[in-house]
Amino acid sequence: MADQNVQFTGSVPAAYDRYLGPLLFEPYAAELVARLKLPPAANVLELAAGSGILTARLRGALPATATLTATDLNQPMLAYARAKMPDAAITWEPADAQQLPFPDGAFDLVACQFGFMFVPDKLRAYREARRVLRPGGELAFSVWCSLADNPVGRIARDTIAGFFASDPPTFYDVPFGFHDESVIVGVLHTAGFEVTSQDRITLEARSPSALDAARGLVTGNPVVLAIEERATAPVDEIVRAVAARLGAEGGAAPLRLPMTALIFRARAV
């Protein structure tokens, strides 16, 4: 998901899916889906579906009798995901998590992978998730821990910033900036949820090469738009610099670095 100031457009969705999907998002999609237990006729809503990585996992795990509605605020990402899975039994809808276009109590599960960090008004988004859930329904979501816990993001942010004399892109501060567990639990309680589990999960970010990972980290998110707009250095030069730093810390081919995220499950009360 992106807010009004974070746009995944142009070639970004394809680079995001190709390079960042296997590196960062596939492992946590498997972790989140493994925690879910749903009745056969469940109605499931996904927020911030992005390029459809969690969407595919959800659809594969759900019985044919269950429905899945995948949403995202960002139209290019949603269009990319839809094109990737044209024959899947998925309803695709553009939607802002802060103002969902669904009736009260319409869903048994709301799932979101690495999306709530981008929502400007998090309490409003959680309240919307509660509104569209039936009583006793479940919210399941993941958020990244800090950049200190995620060297892939830290290396990308710091290396890219070195190419800007002033006002470097701040994109990476957003996905890695919503990780205070006490704050998240407090917001969930205020929104009408009872937290049933919160797990800190460390996995391994894996890529065939540091160069592939760097391509995703530079060109698979809105950072590339800032680089192209301000022309501080060629995109390929920045990709190579990020790859060198990643390789020095996690190996050039293959790349292996730890990554850490939080997975929450909460019941609508």
C-alpha positions in Angstrom: 0.0 0.0 0.0 1.1 3.6 -0.5 -0.3 6.9 0.9 -0.8 9.9 -1.3 2.9 10.7 -1.2 4.3 7.2 -2.1 3.6 6.1 -5.6 4.5 2.7 -7.1 4.2 3.6 -10.8 5.8 2.9 -14.1 8.3 0.0 -14.0 8.3 -0.1 -10.1 5.6 -2.8 -9.7 7.5 -5.3 -11.9 10.9 -4.7 -10.2 9.2 -4.9 -6.8 7.7 -8.2 -7.6 10.7 -9.7 -9.4 13.4 -8.7 -7.0 11.9 -7.8 -3.6 9.1 -10.4 -3.7 11.5 -13.5 -3.2 13.9 -11.5 -1.1 11.6 -10.0 1.5 7.9 -10.8 1.0 7.5 -14.4 0.1 9.0 -15.7 3.3 6.7 -13.6 5.5 3.6 -14.4 3.4 4.2 -18.1 4.2 4.6 -17.3 7.9 1.4 -15.3 8.1 -0.7 -17.7 6.1 0.5 -20.6 8.2 -1.0 -19.0 11.3 -4.5 -18.8 9.9 -7.4 -21.2 10.6 -10.5 -20.4 8.7 -13.9 -22.0 8.1 -14.6 -23.3 4.6 -17.0 -20.5 3.7 -14.9 -17.6 5.1 -15.0 -14.2 3.5 -11.5 -12.8 3.4 -10.3 -9.2 2.7 -6.7 -8.3 2.0 -5.5 -4.8 2.4 -2.4 -3.3 0.7 -2.2 -6.3 -1.7 0.7 -4.8 -3.6 1.9 -7.1 -6.4 -0.2 -10.0 -5.0 2.4 -12.0 -3.1 0.3 -12.6 0.0 -2.8 -12.7 -2.3 -1.5 -15.8 -4.1 -0.6 -17.5 -0.8 -4.1 -16.8 0.7 -5.9 -18.0 -2.4 -3.8 -21.2 -2.5 -4.5 -21.9 1.2 -8.2 -21.1 1.1 -10.8 -23.7 0.1 -12.7 -23.0 -3.1 -15.8 -22.2 -1.1 -14.0 -19.2 0.6 -14.0 -15.7 -1.1 -11.0 -13.5 -1.3 -11.2 -9.7 -2.0 -7.8 -8.1 -2.6 -7.4 -4.3 -2.4 -4.8 -1.7 -2.7 -4.8 2.1 -2.8 -2.2 2.1 -5.5 -3.8 1.4 -8.9 -0.6 0.4 -10.8 0.3 -2.2 -8.2 -3.3 -3.6 -8.2 -3.3 -3.8 -12.0 0.0 -5.6 -12.0 -1.3 -8.1 -9.4 -4.5 -8.7 -11.3 -2.6 -9.3 -14.6 -0.4 -11.8 -12.8 -3.3 -13.9 -11.6 -6.1 -13.4 -14.2 -7.8 -16.7 -13.7 -7.7 -16.9 -9.9 -10.9 -16.7 -7.9 -10.1 -13.3 -6.5 -12.1 -10.0 -6.5 -9.8 -7.0 -7.1 -10.9 -3.6 -5.8 -9.1 -0.3 -5.3 -9.5 0.8 -1.7 -8.1 3.1 0.9 -7.6 1.2 4.2 -8.7 4.4 6.0 -12.1 4.4 4.2 -13.1 0.9 3.1 -15.9 0.5 0.6 -17.5 -2.5 2.3 -20.5 -2.9 4.7 -20.1 -3.5 8.4 -19.4 -7.1 9.4 -18.8 -8.3 5.8 -15.6 -10.4 6.5 -14.3 -13.2 8.7 -10.7 -12.2 8.2 -8.8 -9.1 7.3 -5.1 -9.7 6.3 -2.4 -7.2 5.5 1.3 -7.8 4.8 3.6 -4.8 5.4 0.9 -2.2 4.6 -0.1 -0.5 7.8 3.2 1.3 8.0 2.2 3.4 5.0 -1.2 4.5 6.3 -1.2 8.1 7.6 -4.0 7.6 10.1 -3.3 4.1 11.6 -6.1 4.3 14.2 -8.6 5.1 11.5 -7.4 2.2 9.4 -7.6 -0.3 12.3 -11.1 1.0 13.1 -12.1 0.4 9.5 -10.7 -3.1 9.6 -12.8 -3.7 12.8 -15.9 -2.2 11.2 -15.8 -4.6 8.2 -15.1 -7.7 10.4 -17.9 -9.7 12.0 -17.7 -9.9 15.8 -15.1 -12.5 16.6 -13.5 -12.1 13.2 -9.7 -11.9 12.9 -7.2 -9.2 11.8 -3.8 -10.7 10.8 -0.9 -8.5 9.7 2.8 -8.0 9.6 5.0 -4.9 10.0 8.8 -4.6 9.8 11.0 -4.1 12.8 13.5 -1.3 12.8 16.3 -0.7 10.3 18.7 -1.8 13.0 17.0 -5.2 12.8 16.9 -5.2 9.0 20.4 -4.7 7.4 19.0 -5.0 3.8 16.9 -1.9 4.3 19.5 -0.1 6.4 22.2 -0.6 3.8 19.9 0.5 1.0 18.9 3.7 2.8 22.4 4.7 3.9 24.0 3.9 0.5 21.4 5.8 -1.5 21.5 8.8 0.9 25.3 9.1 0.2 24.4 10.1 -3.4 22.4 13.2 -2.2 24.2 16.2 -0.9 21.1 17.3 1.0 17.5 16.1 1.6 18.0 12.4 0.7 15.0 10.2 -0.1 13.2 9.2 3.2 11.2 6.3 1.8 13.0 3.7 3.8 12.1 5.4 7.1 8.4 4.7 6.5 8.3 0.9 6.1 10.7 0.5 9.0 9.2 3.1 11.2 6.2 1.5 12.8 7.5 -1.2 15.1 6.9 -0.2 18.7 4.9 -3.2 20.0 3.3 -1.3 22.9 2.1 1.4 20.5 0.6 -1.1 18.1 -1.1 -3.0 20.8 -2.5 0.2 22.2 -3.9 1.3 18.9 -5.4 -2.1 18.3 -7.2 -2.0 21.7 -8.5 1.5 21.0 -9.8 0.3 17.6 -11.8 -2.6 19.1 -9.4 -5.5 19.0 -8.1 -8.0 21.5 -4.5 -9.1 20.5 -4.3 -12.9 20.5 -0.7 -13.2 19.4 2.3 -11.0 18.6 5.4 -12.7 17.3 8.8 -11.3 16.5 10.0 -13.4 13.6 13.6 -13.4 12.3 14.1 -15.0 8.9 16.8 -14.9 6.2 16.6 -12.5 3.3 17.9 -14.5 0.3 18.8 -13.5 -3.2 20.8 -15.3 -6.0 23.0 -12.2 -5.9 23.6 -8.9 -4.1 23.1 -7.2 -7.5 19.6 -8.6 -7.9 18.7 -7.5 -4.4 20.1 -4.0 -5.1 18.0 -3.7 -8.3 14.9 -4.3 -6.2 15.9 -2.0 -3.4 16.7 0.8 -5.8 14.2 0.4 -8.6 11.4 -1.6 -6.9 10.1 1.3 -4.8 9.5 5.1 -5.2 13.2 5.8 -4.3 14.0 5.4 -8.0 11.6 8.2 -8.9 13.5 10.6 -6.7 16.8 9.4 -8.1 15.5 10.0 -11.7 13.9 13.3 -10.9 16.9 14.8 -9.2 19.6 13.1 -11.3 22.2 13.0 -8.6 23.8 9.9 -10.2 22.7 7.3 -12.8 20.4 4.7 -11.4 22.8 1.9 -12.4 25.6 3.5 -10.5 23.5 3.6 -7.3 22.4 0.0 -7.9 26.1 -1.1 -8.1 27.0 0.8 -5.0 24.1 -0.8 -3.0 25.1 -4.2 -4.3 28.7 -3.7 -3.2 27.6 -2.8 0.3 25.2 -5.7 0.5 27.8 -8.1 -0.8 30.3 -7.0 1.8 27.9 -7.8 4.6 25.9 -10.7 3.3 27.8 -12.2 0.3 27.8 -11.3 -3.3 26.3 -14.5 -4.8 24.2 -15.7 -3.1 23.2 -12.9 -0.7 22.1 -14.0 2.8 21.1 -11.4 5.5 18.8 -11.6 8.5 15.5 -9.8 8.5 13.0 -9.3 11.3 9.3 -8.5 11.4 6.3 -8.6 13.7 3.2 -10.7 13.0 0.1 -9.8 14.9 -3.2 -11.6 15.2 -6.2 -9.8 16.8 -9.8 -10.6 17.4 -12.7 -8.2 16.8 -14.5 -7.6 20.1 
